[in-house]
Amino acid sequence: MLRTALRPRMLGLLALMVAATLVCGLLASWQWDRAHRALTSRDDGPTSLGEVQDVLEVGGAVTNDMVGNLVDATGTFDPAEQLLVPGRRIDGADAAIVISALHLDLPDGSTARLPVARGWLPITDVTGADGELDPALAPPPPTGQVQITGRIEASEAASDGIRDGVASEIATPLLVNEWGGPMYAGYVAQTSQAEGLAPMPTAQSAFTRGLDWQNIGYAAQWILFGAFFLYLWWRSVRTAYLDELADRREALQREIDGRTDAGVAPDAEGDPVTAASASQMPPTSHTSTAPKDV
């Protein structure tokens, strides 16, 4: 099989597969580096990225490098655009997060909404006498122009809708349907103190928790792809070698069949005897003995 592998065609195929493997290795190294940077930045704490307009485009995706870092935003809140997100457990208490829409002026003169998690409060503080959640019991947003600082976070997955000012998740698709657009993707978890609310804790979304493992998984996938290319070359060499063996067997069988058709036949002891050699054999004596007269 070594001779088959050293043939020019197979060596050319090997060079191609090695090149593909190197590309997969570079991509795996890139994903590993991203995972390492994500873990390192998480250990170093959040970084201030500046004004949100300079960091994120309206409707643009919140990338891995943005999540958990600090941004500043200046705008005005609309008191009519506020809702509650219950079902959270913060500092050992059942809590509800207060989400408000901050209107930001864009350079082109238009206005965009930025969802802001202004803080949280115990669920009992927003529960009415009838036992139902009442968003009107939450502290209203401040009036006039305000400047806030908070962590930029990715939108949560939307699994339910918004009913009577209560949402199940901090999901941009739900908020844009409720408040309208244009709207920034993701949201800002306010770290500066909001009146009547406790500051937002560190986000524990599935996006944040799975960041490093996601990139590590991608790196492992690229390594497997590279190994597959080398396996594909070995399989090609092995297939070519087995095909050549099969061809040799068929050629040998055809040669044997051809000799048989030319008059080669086995003798009594199993050795092949041709017609020419049979003619050179001495004739067999056929003598008969007449019976003697009695």
N, C-alpha and C positions, 0 to 999 in steps of 0.2 A: 504493500500500500504506500510505502515511502516513495517509490518511483512515480506512482500516480500523483502524489502530492507535490513532487518537485517538477512537474511538467509546467511549461510556461503559462498555459491557460489557468491552471490551478494557482500558480504563484500570483498571477494578475488578480484573480478572484480574492486571494488572501490579502493582497495589498488594499483592495477595495473594502474588505470587511474590517481590516485593522483601522483604516481611516474612519469608518463608521463607528467603530468601538471607541476611538479617541474622541470623536465628537460627543458621544454619549457620556464619556468620562468627564469632559469639560462641563457638560450640562449638569451632571451629578454634583460636580464640585461647586458649581454656581448655586444650586439649590441648597447644598450643605452650608455654604457661606451665608446665604440668606437666613437659614435657620439659626446659625451661630450669631449673626448680627441681631436677630430678633431677641434671642435669649440675653445677649449682652446688654442691649438697650433696655430690656425689661429690668435687669439687675441694676443698671445705672440710674433708673428712675426716668420720669417723663422729661422731654425736652420741649422748650418753648419754640414754636414754629412761627409765631407772629400772627398777623391778622388772618382770619379765616379766608378772606377774599383772595389773599396771596397764596394760600395753601391748597384750596379746594375749589374746583369749578362747580357751578350750579349744575346739579344732576350728575356730576362726575363721581367715579367710584372712589370709595375710601380704601386706600391701599394699606398693605401690612405695615409699611414704614410710618404711616400717619397714626395708626391706632394707638391710643394711650398717651399721645403727646398733647401738649397744651397749645391752645389757640386763644386769641382775643377776638371779640366781636363787639361792634358798636351798632346799636339800632334802637328800635322801639317795640315794646310788647303790645299785642292786641289782647285786651282782657277777654274778648269773646272767643279767642282761640287758645283754650287751655283745657286739659283733660287729665284724668287720673289713670295710672297703671298700677293696679293692685297685684296681690299674689307674690310679693317679694318678702324675703326674710333678710333683714338688715339689723346688725348688732343684736341678734337674738329676739327681735320683735317682728311681728307681722306688720308690714309697711306698705305704703302706697307712694309711688313716685309722681310728682307733679310735672307735667310736660306743657311747655308754653311755646308759642311761635314768636320768634324774634325777627322783625322785618329789617332787612339790611338794604341800604342803597348801593346799587352797583354803578361802576364807572359809566355805563351807557345810559344812565338815568332811570333804569328800571329798578324794581324791588323784588327781592327774593326772600323766602321764608327759611329760617334756620331753626329746626326743632331743638329746644333746650330743656334738658332735665334739670329744673331749677333746684331740686332737692327732694327730700322725702319726709314723711311724718307717719306716726303710728296709724294703723288702719282704723282704730277707734275714734281718732280725731275727725275722720271724714265719713263716719257712719251715722246716719240719721236715726231718729227715734223709731222709725219703722224697720230698722235693721238693714236698710239698703244704703249703698254708697251714694253720697251726695257731693258732687264736685264743687258745689257752691260753698261748701264748708272749708275748702282749701284756700290758703292765702292768695289773694290776687297778685298778678305781676305788678312791678312798679310802673308808674306812669312816666312819660317823657323819655328822653334819650338816655340810655344806660349803656355802660360798658361792662362786659362780663369776661371772665376767664374760666376755661374749662377744658376737659379732656375730649378730644374728638374720638368718637366711637362709631363702629359700623352699625348699620341698621339690623335690628333683630328680625328673625323670620316671622312672617305674618301667618298666623294659623287661625285667626278669628277676626271679627270686625270690631267696630266701635259702636257702642250703644249708650245713649244718654250721657255722653261725656266720659265714658269709661272704656279703656282699651286694654286688651290682654297683653300686648307687646309694644315696645317702642320701635315700631316698624314704619319706615318712610312710606311704603306703598299705602298703608292705612291712613297716615297723616295727610298725604297729598290728596286723597279722596275726600277727607273730612274738611281740610282747610283750603285746598286749592294750591296751585303752583304759580310760578316756578319755585322749586324747593331744593335745598341741598340734600344730598344723600347722606345717610347717617345722622348723627345727632351730637350735641355737645353736652357733656355731663358737667354742670357748673360746679367749680371748686370754690369760687368766691361765695361768701356767705349771703344767702337770700333770707330776707326777713320772714320769720315764722317757720322756716324749713331747716332741716339738718342737711349739711353738705353731702353730696353724692359720694358713696364709697367707690373703691376701685372696681371697675367693670369686671364681671365674671361671665361674659357672654361666651358662647361656644366658639365664636370667631377668635376671641383673644386666647382662650385656653388651648385651642387646637392649632395655633399659628406655627409653633416650632415643629410639632409632629407632622403637620401637613407638608412642610418643606422637606423634612427628613424622609417622608414617604415618597415624595417626588424624586429625591436623590437615589433612593433604593430602586425605584422603577427604572431610572436611566442606567443604573449598573446592570440590571437584569437585561435591558435591551442590548447593551454592549456585549454581554455574555452570549446572548442569543445569536448575534452576528457571527461570533467565532464558532458557535455550535453549528450554524448553518453552513459554514465553510467545511467543517469536518464532515458533516453529513453529505455534502456534495462530493468530497473526495472518496468517502466510503461507497457511495452509490456508484460512482464511476469505476471504482476498483471491482466491485461485485459484478457490474455489467460486463467488464472485460473478462472476468473469470467465466461468466456464462457464455460469452462469445467463444472463448477457447474450448469450452466443453462441446459446444455445438459443432465447431470446426473439426474437433477430434472425432466426434460421432459421425460426421459426414464422411471423413476419411475412412473410417472403419467400414461404413456402409458401402463406400465406393470399392473398396478392396473385395468385399463380399460379392458385389455385382460383377466384378471382373473374373470371377472363378475361384476365388480363394475359399476353400472349405476345410473344415477341420478333419483330420484323419481319425483313425480308431482310437488313438490315444489323446485326441483333443488338439493336435498340432495342425495348423493350417497347411493344406496341400493344394497346390495349383494344378491346373490341367496339364501344363507342360511337364511338371515333375511326375505326374501320374503316368505319362506316356513313356517315360524312361524306366519305369519299373519293370522287372522281368515278368514274362507272362506266367500265368498260373497254370500248372500242369494238371490236365484233366485225364487221367488214365483210369481205365476200368479193367477189372479182372474178371475174365470169363469164368464161369463155373466149370470145374473139372468134371469130366465124365466119370461117372461112378461105374 
